[in-house]
Amino acid sequence: MSTGYIISMTVTVHIPFAQSLKEKRRHIKSLKDKIHQQFNASVAEIDCLNEWQKSVIGIAMVSNDRTYLEKIVNSIETFLLQVRDIVITDIHLEWV
């Protein structure tokens, strides 16, 4: 029987230029779509849904290779730090 690994990543984001919920949601949707497409990860906004400039995004991935997941998580972190118009205020990782 093989072992599977699950990693959960919680990212708190500040969107300083968002002046409305509509603007914030546009930024977050774009960010979620990019993460999903580039890294094949499940992504959802999980908190601060009604705040203009703050969001908490949950990212989850499953694999039978822990090293692979660690590599992808590092790539996601690098990607997030390069995204314009957002500031990462916290990243939390949890192996399930």
Order of alpha helices (4+ residues) and beta strands (2+ residues): beta-alpha-beta-beta-alpha-beta
